[in-house]
Amino acid sequence: MLKFHGTGIALITPFHEDGAIDFDGLKKVVDHVTKGGADYLVVQGTTGETATLSKEEKKEVLKAVLEFNAGRLPIVYGLGGNNTQGLIDEIQATDFKGIDAILSVSPYYNKPSQAGIIAHYHALADACPVPVILYNVPGRTMSNISYQTTLELSKHPNIIGIKEASGDLSQCMRIAAKMPEDFLLISGDDILTPSMRVIGGHGVISVLANAYPEIFRDICHADLETSKKAAFKLLDINPMMYEESNPVGLKFLMKELGLCGDAVRLPLVKASESLKERIKAHKI
């Protein structure tokens, strides 16, 4: 699983002003992060606005990223949902050529019990032809994957890791203390990545690395002192990426860096003037 150590880029999906996918912008982003030292690409995660893309658009984005990447980096594909059977049907209809693993968010809205979460992931992992990375993000799903549940799921041969975005370092430490040696503990919070490294984490699936892949190369691969100092550079701008919901702030930052436009799809709207001015003042 060394291919998933380091920085995974939660790729944005650039749009034109009319809402159509901007494939030229997507290519620029893929080239930018690849040249900047990213270790792998995550296609159609939350940052990619997957909730407002059609099934056909998701396929088009995946096909484009595979073409633009040209085999340079491993690919993780986002396949998650709160309808277990529907998700299994989607897995069975997906062409996994070029996909190294899937990232699957814990079921949202339904608020399943821990037993339900375990049964859900066992069903997915049994059906999926590539490895599964769990995704725990209670701020979006309204339910937490407990450390006990993560450790239980780590026993499944096709579940290889977890993106932990609970922000609970104590929970992450309990996972690290007892997880199998080949299980991946991946930070879901950019700023906490050095702390996660200290307790045994293996890197980050990052939002801000779309803009600053070189900084995250230091955060994930340099000595811990350098890693810490690199993360400190992001302290001011990081909260702005979430203030009006991800990826609103990030897309404006990417526009400022000349990588793509800042269009998002409803119900998200572009960054407010106040947020734009603060991002301009704190961009690196």
BELGIMO-V881351 format. One record per run of one state. SS is the DSSP state (~ for helix, > for strand, _ for the rest). FROM is the first residue (numbers start at 0). LEN is the number of residues. Records with the same first field share a line. If there is no record, write none. Layout:
BEGIN
SS->FROM-LEN + FROM-LEN
END
This chain:
BEGIN
_->0-1 + 4-1 + 10-4 + 15-5 + 21-1 + 35-4 + 43-2 + 48-1 + 52-2 + 69-4 + 78-5 + 92-8 + 105-8 + 127-3 + 136-1 + 141-5 + 153-5 + 164-4 + 178-5 + 187-2 + 199-3 + 206-1 + 210-2 + 221-2 + 232-2 + 241-6 + 256-16 + 282-2
~->1-3 + 22-13 + 45-3 + 49-3 + 54-15 + 83-9 + 113-14 + 137-4 + 146-7 + 168-10 + 189-10 + 207-3 + 212-9 + 223-9 + 234-7 + 247-9 + 272-10
>->5-5 + 14-1 + 20-1 + 39-4 + 73-5 + 100-5 + 130-6 + 158-6 + 183-4 + 202-4
END
